[in-house]
Amino acid sequence: MNKRVIVSLICVLSLLLVGSAMADNPVAKGKWMIAGSSNAGFAVAGGDLNKPEGSDTPSYFNFSPCLAYAIAPGIFIGAAVEFDYFKQGDQKDSFWGIGPKIAWFPTAKNADEPKGKILPFLSGMFIYGQDKSDSPKNDSEFLPKVSAVNETEYKATEWFAHFAGGGVWMLSNSVGLHGNAYFELQNRKVKTFDFVDVEADGESGNEFGIEIGVTGFFGTAK
């Protein structure tokens, strides 16, 4: 699953945070945190490398929201969702998954009236889901013909463990922009190929990158 430098498109956070802009501590016990990042786009591809798609325009979409609750000052536990989609010509690739997330804000005691401040954090999450790809049969003379159908499909289970560290620059007392570096451990195991169940060994990988997104805090501190 290809990943990215993410530019957030989540403007709907403002609707969730109306009435939650009080000047209390946003990472106090009892507060909720909603965070996410998304990217979408298209490109024009050509040349021999992109055949058989040729000049078809590839499009992609990624959405990665999470919701967490502060069980103690600066300590949030919740869940995260990951969805990726790619399409070019007749080729389609998609992934969806869900899993737990934890985040720690070490400066929670000094986060009162945080507008203009940067709140550092460390976080981790584990996502498990399904990866699916559909594409036309490859007519290359170098690849074996594994079936008589005109389409190739594979399904795989995939998990990744995502570890991040960075900060939230608070634009108000309840909404901020987050930026962080991350390291990810990945594993994929193919379950179905060319409409036939297979017993394939899992493939492992890792990834390092940078993320940018929106974080919001709401609710009443306890």
N, C-alpha and C positions, 0 to 999 in steps of 0.2 A: 504494500500500500504506500504510494508516494505521498510525501508530506511536504511542508511548505513553510515560508515565512508568512504568517497569517495577518491579514488586515481585517479588523472586525467590521461587520455590517449590522450588528445587533442594536438597532435603534429602539426596538420595542421595550428595552429595559426602562426607559423613562416612564412608560405607562404603568409598570409594576412598582415604580418607586415614588409615584405621586403621593404626597402626604407623609413621606418617610425621610424628609430632609432635615430632621431635627439635628441639633448640634451635639447629640450624645455620641458616645463611643461606638463606631460602626462595627467593631469586632468584639464587643462585650458579649458575655454569656446571654443566650436567648435571642441573639440577632440571627437573621438569615442572610446568606450570601448567594447571589446568582451571578454566574460568570459564563462567558462564552466567547467563541470566535467563529468566524465564518468567512469563506471566500468563494467567489464564483467568477467565471470568466469564459473567454473563448479565444481561439487562435486560428490562424490559417496555416496549414501545413501542406507541403508538396515535396516533389523529388522522389527518387527511388526508395529512399529510406521509409517513407510513409505509405507506400503501396501495401495492400490493395486499396487503402482508404483514399489515396490520391489527394485531391484538393478539398475533400470533405472538411468541414470546420469542426474541430474538436471543442467540446464544452465540458465544464467540470463544475462541481459544487461540493462544498464541505461545510458541515455544521457540527459544532462541538460544544453544547451547553452543559452546565452542571448546576446543581442546587444543593446547598449544604447548610447545616444548622450548627451554631456555636454551642457546644456542650460545656465549654469553659472559656474564660477570656482568651481570645486569640486562637482557639482550637475548633476547627470546623470539620464535621463529618457529614458526608452526603453521597450523592450518586451523580454519575456523568454518563452522557450518551455521545456516541460518535457515528456520524453518517457521511459517507463519501460516495460520489457518483461521477462517472466519466463516460462520455459518449463521443465516438467519432465514426461516422458512416454507420455501418451495421454492427460495429463493435460497441459493447456496453459492459462496463465494470461497476460494481457497487459493493459497498461494505456498510454494515450496521452492527453496532455493538453497545453494550451497557456494562457498567461496573461501579464499584465503590470509589470514593475519593476522600482524601483527607488533606487539610491545609493548616499551617501553623503561622501565625503572625507574632513574632517574638517581641514586638514593641507595643503589645496590646494595652499596657498600662499607661502609655503616653499618647494614646490615639484619640483623646478628646478633641472635639472641634478640628477635625483633620483636614479641612479644606486647604489645599496648597501643599500638604505634606506628602511624603512618599512612605507608604507602609510596606516594609519588606516582608517576604513570605517564602516559605518552603512548602511544596505540595507533592503528593503522589497519588496516582490512580492506577487501577487495573481494569482493562476493558477486554471483554470476551465477546466474540460475535461471528458473523458469517460473511465470507467473501464470495462473490459470484461474478462470473464472466461469461458473456455470450459473444461469439464472433463467427463470421463466415468460415467455411472450410478453407484452410490454407492450401493453395495449389502448388506449393513449391515442390520441385522434383527431389529435394533433399529430405523431405519429411514424409514419414510413412502415412498411408491412408488407413486410419484406425476404424472407420466405419463408412457406411454408404450414404449417410445423411449429409446434408449440405451445410450443417452448422455444428460448431464445436462449443461445448459448454463445460465449464468446470465449476465445482463448488468446493469451498474449503472452510474449515474453522480456523479462526485466527485470534490470537490474544497479544496484547502488548502491555508492558508495565512502563509507566510514564513518570519520570521524576523531574521536578522543575524547581527553580529558584529565581526570584526576581523581586519586583516591587509594584505596588499600585499607587500611581500618582493621582491623588484625590482632586477631582475637578470641583466637587462640592462636598458636603458632609456625608453624602450617601452614594455618590457615583464617581468612579475613577477609571483611568486607563491603565491596564496592566501590561508589563513587558517582562519577559523572562527567557532564560536559556533552559533547554530541556535535554535530557538523555533518555532514550527509550530502548527497551529490550523487546524484540518481536519474535513471534513464532507462527508459522502457518502450516497446516496439514491438509492436503488435498483429500477430499472424500469421494468426489464424483468427477470423472473426466470422460468427455465424449459420451455422456449419458450412461456410463458404466461405473458401478461402484468399484473403488480401488482401495488398496491398503498401502498407502505411501508413507514414507518416513517424513516427519515434520522438518521444515526448514527454519533455521533461526537467523536472526539478523539484529542489528542495532542501528541507532540513528541519533544524531546530535543536531539541534537546531535552535531557532529563535521564534518566539510567539508574541503577538501583540493582540490585545482584545479589550473588552469592556467588562468591568466588575461593578456590581451594585450591592448595596446592603440595605435591608429593610427589617421591619419588625420592632418589637419593644424589648429593651434590655431587661434582664432579671437580676 
